[in-house]
Amino acid sequence: MKTHVILAAVLFGVAVGSSVNAADLQQPFTVPEAKPVASDGWTFAASPYFWGAGISGDVGQFGLPAVHVESDFSDILKDLDFGFMVVGEARYDRFSVFGDVIYTKVSSGATTPLGIAAERVDATSETFAGLVGAGYAVFQDGRSNIDVVVGARIWHASTEISFSGGLLDGVSGHDGATWVDAMAGFRGRYFLTDSLYISAWGLIGAGQADLDWDLAAGFGYEFNGRISAVAGYRALGVDYSNDGFVFDVVQQGPILGLVLRF
């Protein structure tokens, strides 16, 4: 029933929407890395990324029972209107602050078999996931580092459904939720050669959601002191339910990004 729930990812990441094929597009590479700096200066990094994530889980909206959703990235891409993903970091010696922003918008529509109640149903879903945090390097060796981090992630997921033709012509409905979770974990990178490095990220938390977690790992290649490319895999899950709104999903897939340092 494709008008029930639509999810778009690549969300956190995450969009809620219309059907058993609901999907999300989230998420990147989640770890932009600024080089460790001298004690007298800051370094900054920004990383726009692409996350080819599929989604699976349970979603419930509009007071209806939760339904199971299962969709791969190709299904999501068909209905994706817009997706924006970027990570940023500022580092001073062993200290760092960082952010991860994901926004997706998905639209889908379908005609009804009989056209009595409505001739067509359209659904638009939006999802925003924003993570802010701070870290301290418990290990630092040249350009390699491992940071212990704490932070918070804010989620917003909403869906609007509208009917055209038939008895429900002009009728529309909207449902959504916003929640915040505390997060803690690690992030870092380790250079295998002068240019090739391993980068990873792991966070777990809870708050208004029962569980919120995020894992990513991959390889990066530093072309010069300012530009790197990263490729890896990310999995992210959240379990939120409140007052009939259910968002219990796992999103996972490959990540490809560009890291710019300045």
C-alpha positions in Angstrom: 0.0 0.0 0.0 2.3 2.6 -1.3 0.3 5.5 0.1 0.9 4.4 3.7 4.6 5.2 4.2 7.5 6.5 2.1 11.0 6.7 3.4 13.9 8.4 1.7 17.5 8.0 2.6 21.0 8.4 1.8 18.6 9.9 7.2 19.5 9.5 9.1 18.9 10.2 6.4 15.8 9.1 6.7 12.4 10.0 5.2 9.1 8.6 6.1 6.4 7.9 3.6 4.2 5.7 1.7 4.4 2.0 1.4 5.8 -1.4 2.1 8.6 -0.1 -0.2 9.3 2.9 2.0 12.8 4.0 1.9 15.5 6.3 3.0 18.6 7.9 1.6 21.3 8.8 3.9 23.7 9.6 5.5 28.0 10.2 4.7 31.4 9.3 4.6 30.7 10.2 8.2 34.2 11.1 9.2 35.8 14.2 7.7 39.4 14.4 9.0 41.4 17.5 9.6 45.0 16.9 10.2 46.2 17.1 13.8 47.4 20.6 14.3 49.9 22.4 16.3 48.8 23.8 19.6 48.6 27.4 18.3 46.0 26.8 15.5 42.7 25.3 14.3 42.2 23.1 11.3 38.8 22.6 9.6 37.4 20.0 7.2 34.2 19.6 5.3 33.0 16.4 3.6 30.0 16.3 1.2 29.1 12.7 0.6 26.8 10.2 -1.1 25.2 7.3 0.7 23.6 4.6 -1.4 21.5 3.2 1.5 18.6 0.8 1.5 16.2 0.5 4.4 14.3 -2.1 6.4 12.2 -1.9 9.5 8.7 -0.9 10.8 7.0 2.4 10.3 3.6 3.6 11.5 1.8 7.0 11.0 -1.7 8.6 10.8 -2.9 6.3 13.7 -2.5 3.2 11.5 -0.7 0.0 12.6 3.0 -0.1 11.9 4.0 -1.8 8.7 7.2 -3.5 7.7 9.2 -1.7 5.1 12.0 -3.1 2.9 13.6 -1.3 0.0 17.0 -1.1 -1.7 18.6 2.0 -2.9 17.3 1.7 -6.5 13.7 1.8 -5.2 14.5 4.9 -3.1 16.2 6.7 -6.0 13.1 6.6 -8.2 11.1 8.8 -5.8 13.9 11.0 -4.4 13.3 14.8 -5.0 16.3 16.1 -3.1 19.1 14.9 -0.8 21.8 16.8 1.0 24.5 15.2 3.2 27.6 16.8 4.7 30.0 16.4 7.6 32.1 19.1 9.1 34.9 19.2 11.7 37.1 21.7 13.5 40.2 20.5 15.4 42.5 22.1 17.9 45.3 20.0 19.1 43.6 17.0 20.8 40.2 18.6 20.9 37.5 18.6 18.1 33.9 19.6 17.4 32.0 18.1 14.5 28.6 17.9 12.8 26.7 15.6 10.5 23.7 16.8 8.6 21.3 14.7 6.4 18.2 16.0 4.7 16.0 14.1 2.2 12.7 14.7 0.5 10.8 12.0 -1.4 7.6 12.2 -3.3 5.4 9.4 -4.7 1.9 9.0 -6.2 -0.4 6.3 -7.4 -3.9 5.9 -8.9 -6.5 3.9 -7.0 -8.1 0.8 -8.6 -11.7 1.9 -8.5 -11.3 5.7 -8.1 -14.4 6.0 -5.9 -12.9 7.3 -2.7 -10.1 9.0 -4.6 -8.7 8.7 -8.1 -5.1 9.4 -7.0 -3.1 9.5 -3.8 0.2 11.5 -3.5 2.6 11.4 -0.6 5.6 13.6 0.2 8.1 12.7 3.0 10.9 14.8 4.5 13.6 13.6 6.9 16.2 15.6 8.7 19.0 14.1 11.0 21.5 16.4 12.5 24.4 15.3 14.8 26.6 17.7 16.8 29.4 16.5 19.0 32.8 17.1 20.7 35.8 14.8 21.0 39.1 14.3 22.7 42.0 12.4 21.1 43.0 9.6 23.4 45.5 8.5 20.8 47.4 10.8 18.4 50.4 10.0 16.4 51.2 12.4 13.6 48.2 12.5 11.3 46.6 9.4 12.9 44.1 9.8 15.8 41.4 8.1 17.8 38.8 10.4 19.5 36.4 9.6 22.2 33.2 11.6 21.4 29.9 12.7 22.9 27.1 14.5 21.2 23.4 14.7 20.4 21.4 13.8 17.3 18.1 15.5 16.4 15.6 13.8 14.1 12.6 15.1 12.2 10.5 12.9 10.0 7.2 13.9 8.4 4.8 12.8 5.7 1.9 14.6 3.9 -0.7 12.7 2.0 -3.2 14.3 -0.4 -6.2 12.8 -2.3 -7.4 13.9 -5.8 -10.8 13.0 -7.4 -13.5 10.9 -5.9 -15.2 11.4 -2.5 -11.9 12.5 -0.9 -11.0 15.1 -3.5 -9.0 17.9 -1.9 -8.5 16.1 1.4 -5.0 16.0 2.8 -3.3 14.9 6.0 0.0 15.4 7.8 1.9 13.4 10.4 5.4 13.8 11.8 7.6 13.7 14.9 10.8 15.4 16.2 13.1 13.9 18.8 16.6 14.1 20.3 19.0 11.4 21.4 22.3 11.6 23.4 25.2 9.8 21.6 28.6 8.6 22.6 31.4 6.6 21.0 34.6 7.0 19.0 35.8 8.3 15.6 39.2 8.4 14.0 41.6 7.4 11.3 44.9 5.6 11.0 47.4 6.1 8.2 48.7 2.8 6.6 51.0 4.7 4.2 51.8 8.4 3.5 48.5 8.7 1.5 46.3 5.7 2.3 44.4 5.5 5.6 41.6 3.7 7.4 38.7 5.8 8.8 36.0 4.7 11.2 33.1 5.9 13.3 31.0 4.2 16.0 28.2 5.8 18.1 25.4 4.5 20.3 22.8 6.3 22.3 19.2 6.8 23.4 16.9 9.5 24.7 13.5 10.0 23.2 14.3 7.0 21.0 14.8 3.6 22.7 18.0 3.1 20.7 20.0 5.2 18.3 23.3 3.8 16.7 25.6 4.6 13.8 28.6 2.6 12.5 30.9 3.4 9.5 34.3 2.3 8.2 36.2 2.7 5.0 39.4 3.7 3.3 40.6 7.1 2.4 43.3 8.4 0.0 44.9 11.7 0.5 45.8 13.4 -2.8 47.5 16.3 -1.1 47.3 18.2 2.2 43.8 19.6 1.3 41.9 17.0 -0.6 41.0 13.3 0.1 38.6 10.8 -1.2 36.9 8.2 1.0 34.9 5.1 0.2 33.3 2.7 2.8 30.1 1.3 4.3 27.7 2.8 6.8 24.9 1.3 8.9 22.6 3.4 11.0 19.6 2.4 13.1 17.0 4.1 15.3 14.0 2.8 17.3 11.5 5.6 18.0 7.8 5.3 18.9 5.4 7.8 20.5 1.7 8.4 20.4 1.1 6.1 17.4 4.1 7.4 15.4 6.6 4.5 14.8 10.0 4.8 13.2 12.1 1.6 13.9 14.4 1.2 10.9 17.9 0.3 9.9 19.6 1.9 6.9 22.8 0.6 5.4 24.9 0.9 2.2 28.1 2.1 0.6 29.4 5.6 1.1 31.5 7.8 -1.3 32.7 11.2 -0.3 35.2 14.0 -0.7 37.1 15.6 2.2 38.3 19.2 1.9 40.7 20.6 4.5 41.5 24.2 5.1 
